[in-house]
Amino acid sequence: MKNELKKITNLGQKSTRIEKELLNRIIFAENLIPACLTKVNKTHFYHYGNAFEIITEAYKEKKDINFVVIENNLTDIIKTDFSFRDINVICDELVDISNAINLWKILQQGVENLPSEKIDEYVSELQRKIINEIKHSETSKADIQSVLKEFENRKNEYKLKKETGQELLGISTGYEKLDNVIDGLRPSHFWIIGGYTNSGKTSASLNIVSNLIKQGKRVVYYSLEMNSVDIFSRLLGIMTEESGLSIIKGYSKKEELIDKTIQDIINSKLSIHTGKSELSEILFSMYQENINNLVDLFVIDFIQIITIKNARSEYETITTCSTEIQQIAKKLNVPVMALSQISNEGAKSSDGVVMSFKGSGAIASSADLAIEIGIGEESIQDWKQKMNDGKSVKMKWSIRKNRHGKVGMIEMSFDGRTGIFKDYEEESKANLNKEF
């Protein structure tokens, strides 16, 4: 009998560890709760069933979960190390352990009450109890009424935007052609901008950041490769149409414009982070930044440099990063733009086909929007020659994936001196005006 009790205790300890892992996941990523509720309920928990019920009820009632956790003294659940495991895997493990504990309890009671006669009937009854226990552990699928309610809420939001004269569902990127295709930077969307090294990924992101700052929006930028001064000077160059290097060296004569632009950047409450590369640090920082001042866009430059403690491979690291960044975008309801390198195979794919990002296919599958930046000149030699001569070059922004709209290719011009991207037709007209 002692062995049976020890077995149940050991399973209970294992269940408690998994319960804390699960609760930790849904506290920091509450968008996982609906998927969680389709697999587990309070009865599956050995120790933290009440905590699970409190958190999930708070989600259903649209309360602030972090406040509810503190209010109900559940802070011991929160661990310093994030768990990045798939929520479905965690739930399945919890269900298996719960079934095992219940099975041991039934078998223990069966042995204790074993009769001296009619054994066949008793065993049949025992089997029925086991089957009923396992069936009882199954949960129902998500209520379609809650889905419809969310659908109607979203529909009303879009209707209100149109009534108030807002043409786009999201924030304008500053590029009319791009906005017409993607409807702007939409809340909770996860963007990927991909390309080879030196293809203009960082410049593209900073051009969009520049356009958001001009609209009075707040951006938080995570640069895992460049220092904050380089990022700031490049952004300042884009916003003033001046070389960032000339500005920092004091060669620019646009002092009044530069001073005004610096003040605009300060007023926008832009944040630039350069000392963070570990995923959990970045995620905690994103939560903190959004609490301090609501964020309109997060940018991560770039995803292949992010690290995870104890990750077994680059593939596992990038897969986990992609899914976690996608989830935090949804939880905070803020768009996240991540930059990525692409593989040789991805660069060869034709327009309209999702590119292959370096390290993991999870990047493309997690993204709501995937853009590849490529050369638009007739040859790479022409491109290099024009860049060396200080001329604008033609570039391609190929929308490889758009979860909510069209795909295709947009022609852009790029000035390597200032780092400015412009719509190609707009640049052509500007050149014509200069010539005549």
N, C-alpha and C positions, 0 to 999 in steps of 0.2 A: 504493500500500500504506500509505503514511503517513497518508493521509486516512481509510482504514478504521480504523486503530489509534486515530487521534484521535477518531473517532466513538464507538468502544467506550469510550475513556477518559472522554469527556464524559458518555455514558450511565451509566458507572460512578459518576461524581461525583454525578449526579442521583439515582441509586439509593441512594447512601450517605446523602444528605440525607433521603430518604423513609424509609430504614431507621431512622435515628435518631429521626425523628418517630414512627414506628410503635412502636419500642421504648419511647420516652418515654411514649407513651399507655398501653401495657400495664403498665409499671412502676407507674404511679400509678393505674391503673384495671384491676386484674387480672381483673375480671369480664368484660372484653372479650376475654380470651385464647381462650375456646372459639369465639367467632365468628371470631376471627383464624385459628385453626387449621383452620377449614373452607375457608379461601381460600389460605393461604400455608404454605410449609414452608421448611426451611433452604436448599434449593437455589435459592430465589428471591432470596437475599441475595447481593449483590456483595461486601460487606465484613463485615457483622455477623452472618453465619449462625450462628457458634458462640455468640454472645451470645444470639440468639433461642432457640437450642436450650437453653441453660442456664436462661433465664428460664421457658420453657414447661415444661421438665421439673420445675423447682422448683414451679410451680403444680400440676402433676399429682400431685406428692408432698406437696402441702399444706405447703410450707416457706414461711418468711418471705421474700418476694421482695426486699424492701429489704435484708435482711441478705445474701442471696445476691449481690445487685448489688455490695455493698461487698466481700464476701469474694472475688469474682472480678475485682476492679478494673475494674468496668464503669461507674464513676461518671461518666466522660466522656460517656456517652450522655445523662445527665440535663441538660436545658437549663433556663435560668432562665425562659423563656417557655413556658407550656403550649401544646400544640396541642389544639384543640377540634374538629378535623375528624372527620367520621364515619369510624369504623374500617374500614368496608367500602370506602369511597372510597379510603382510604390503601392498603389491601391490593390493591385492583384496580389502582391506579397502579403498585404494586411489581411485580405480576404482568406488566403490560404492558411495563415497562422490562426485566424479566428476560427476557421472550420476545424483545424487540427485541435485547438483547445477544447472546442465544444465536443468534438469526437472523443477526446480523452475523458471528458467529464461523463459522457454517456456510457462509455465503456467501463469507467470506474464504478458508476452507479449500477451498471449491469452486473458486474462481478460481485459487488456488495449484496445485491438482492437476488442472486442466482438461486432459483427454486430447485427443489429436489425432484420435481416431476414436471411433466409437460414442457420439456426443454425446447422442443421444436417450436411451439407456440411463442415461447419467451424470446427465442432468437429472432423469429419473424417480427415480433413487436419491436425488438431492438433495432432491426434493420429499418423498419418504418420510421422510427425516431431519428435515425441517422440521416435518412433521405429527406425527411421533413426539415431537419435542422439546416441542411445545406441549401435546400430550396428557399427557406426563410431568409437566408443571408443575401439572396439576390435582390437588387434594387431596380426600380422602374426607370424607364428612359425619361429624358427631360420632357417636362410638360409643354406641349405645343402652344398652350395659351400664353405662357411666359415668353416664348419666342415671338408670337404675334404681337404681344405688348411692346417688346423691344423694337420690332419692325415698325410699328405705328409711331413710336417715339422718334425713331430715326427719320421717318418720312416727314413728320411735323417739323423737325429741325431744318430739313432741306427746304421745306415750303416757306418757313420763316425767313431763311436766307434770301430766297428769291423775292419775297415780298418787300424786304428791306433794301433791295437793289444790289445784292451781292451776287455777281454772276458765277463765281467759283464756289465749290463746296469747301475748298481748303484755302490756304494762304497762297497768294501769287508768288511764283518763283522769280518773277521779273522778266520771264521769257514768254511772250504771247503764244507762240506756236506750241511750246511745251505745255503751257497751262490749258490750251484748248484740247489737248489729248488726254491729260491726266487729271484735269479739274483742280490743279493746284496741289500744294502740300496738305494732304488730308489728315485729320486727327487720327492717331494710333497707327498710321501706316509705317511700314518698315521699308526703307529704300536701300538699294544697293547701286553704287556707281562703280563700275569696273573698267579696267584698262591695264595696259602694260605700264611698266615704270616709265615716268616722264611723259605720259600721254595726256596729262592735264587733269587728273582726278582731283587733286587738292585744289587747283585753281577753280575747277568747276564748282566744288563745294563752297569755296570762299566767295565766288560770284553770287551764288544763291544766298549765302549769309549776308553779303553786302546789300542785296535787294531787300531782305527781310528787315535789316537794321533801318533802311530808309523808310520802311513802313511802320517803324516804331515797335518792331517785334523783338523778343528776347531769345538769344541763341546761346547754347552751351556747347563748346567745342572741345573735344578730347583729341589731342595730337599725341600719338604714341611714337612719332618719329622725329618731328621738328620741335624746336624750343618755342616758347611763347612769344619772344621778340620777333622771330622770323615769321610766325603766323600773323602777328599783329601788323608788321610792316608790309607783308603781302596784301593783307586785307585793306590797309590804308592806301596802298598803291592802286588797288582795284577801284576803291571808292572815289579816288581823286583823279583817276586816269593818268597816273604818274608811276614811274618805276619805284617800287618799294625800296630798292637798293639806293636809288638817288635820294630818296627822302631821308633814309637813316644816315647817309653820308653827308647830308646837309647841302646837296647840290640843287634841290628843287627850289624854284622861285615862287611856288604857289603857297607861301606861308600862311596867308589868311584862310585859304580853302582847307589846308591841312589842319589848322587849329580848329576850325569849325567842324570838320569831319571827326576829329578826335573827340570833341565834345558830344557829337551825335552818338559815337560809339559808347562813351561813358554813360550817357542818358539811357541807352538801350539795355544797360546792365549785362552786357556780354561777359561770359566767363570763358576763360581758356585754361584747360587742364593739361599739363604735360608730364606730371610725375606718376601717372597711374597706368599700369598695363595689365594688372590682375583683374579678372572679370568681376569678382565680388566687390573690389574697390570701386570699379566703375559704376556698377549697379547701385551700391550704397550712395555714391556721389550723386547719381541721377535722382534718386529719391530725395536727398537732402536739397539739391538745387531747386527742385520743383516745389518743395515745401517753403524754402526761403522766398522765392519769387517764381510765379508760374512761368514755365518755359514754353516757348512756341516751337522750338526745334532743337534736337540734339544731333550733333555730328560726331562720328567716330572715324578717325583717320590713322591706321586702317585696321581692318578686322583680323588679318593674318598675324598681327603683332600681339594681340591679346593672349594672355596666358591664364592657365587654370592650375591650381595646386593639385599635384598627384594625378594629373591627366596622363593616360597611358600612350597617347599618340596625338599627332597633329590633327588627324581626322576627328578624333573624339573632341579635341579642344574646339575646333572650328564649328563642328556640329552643335555642340553645347552652346557656344557663343551665339550662334545664329538663332537658335530657338529661344534662348533667354532674352536676347535683345528684342526679338519679335514680341515676346510676352510682356516685357516692361513697357514697350510702346503702347500696347493695348491697355495695360493697367493704368498708366499715367495719362492715357488719351492724348499723347504727344507724338508727333512724327519723329522718327529716328532715321538719319541718313548715315550709312556706313560705307566707307570706301573699301574696295577689294581689288586684289590682283586677279587676273584671269589666266587660265592655262593656255597652252599652245593650241589645244583642241578647240577651246572656246573661241579663240580669235579667228579660227577658220570657219566657224559656223556662219550660215547665211542669215540675212536679216529676217526677223520674225521668229527666230529660234532662240530659246533660252540659252544664254552662254554658260560655259562651264567655268566656275570659279575655282581658283587654286585652293586645294585642301579638302573641300567637301561639297557634295551636291546639295547639302542641307541649306547652304546660303541661298541658292536660287529658289528652292522650294519654300523657304520661310519668307522670302521677300514678297511684298505687295507690288513693288515696282523695281525693275532691274534695267539699268541703262549702261550700255557699253560705249566708251569714248574711243573713237578710232580716227585715223588719218583720212581726210577727204580729198587730198591732192591726187593727181594721176599716178605719182610714184613717191616712194619715201625719199628719193633723191631730191625731187622738186620741193618736198616738204622741208627737208633739212636746209636746202639752199635758201629758201625764203626766210626760214627762221634765222639763219646766219646773217642774212641781209637786213634783218629787223623788220621784215614785212609780215602782214597778217597772213595766216594760213587757213585753208579750209579744213574743218573738222566735221566728224559725223557723231551725232548723239543717237545711237540706235536703241530704241526702246524694245528690249527683248522680251520683257514680261510686264504686263499690266493687269493685275487681278480684277480691276474694275473698269476696264476700257480697252482702247485700241493699242496696237503696237505699230511700229514703223520707224522711220529714220528722219531726223531733223538735221538740216545743214546749219553749221555754226562757223563763225570766223574766230580765230584766236590770235591775240597779240601777245607774243612771248615776252615782250619787254615789260608790259604792265600786268600780264596775267588775265586780261579781260576777254571773256567770251561774249559775242554778240550774235543775234540772229543774222544769218548770212545775207539775206536780202537787204536788211537794214544797213549792214556794213557796205554792201555794194552801192546803195544809194548815197551813202556818205562820201564814198570815193568819187562818185560822179559829180556831186556838188563841189568837191574840192577841185576837180579838173576843169569845170566850166565856170 
